[in-house]
Amino acid sequence: MGFHEVPWASLQQEVKQKQIQVNWVPTDQMPADGLTKVLSCPKHKSFVKQLGLEDIRSLITPQENEEAEKGVELSA
């Protein structure tokens, strides 16, 4: 058994013992793709939604927003 086969064999055993369940998921429903691939604008919006992120610009002051856009560290 090769080095890369050991984790796979372990996963297969756990699936057979019904300790884990493996399901196929379409690539457009995989949040990890947003961390590993360049995304188009619509796919980026979908990625942000999958992560549950929200635009909070309306919740912060205009000064804080300007500082954040310039990369200025906000004081606590």
C-alpha angles and dihedrals in degrees: 000000000000127000094258093047096061097077091043092052090049091051092048090053092051091049091051090050089049091237090127134021122215119206130183112239124192113247093244089062096051112101090196090069089072089061096047106035141051107253131208116234095264092047091048090053089050090049092052090050092049089055091050093238120157135198106253098179090111090056097057130067120262089247092054090047092052091047092049092051090050091049094247112155111245118230117241 
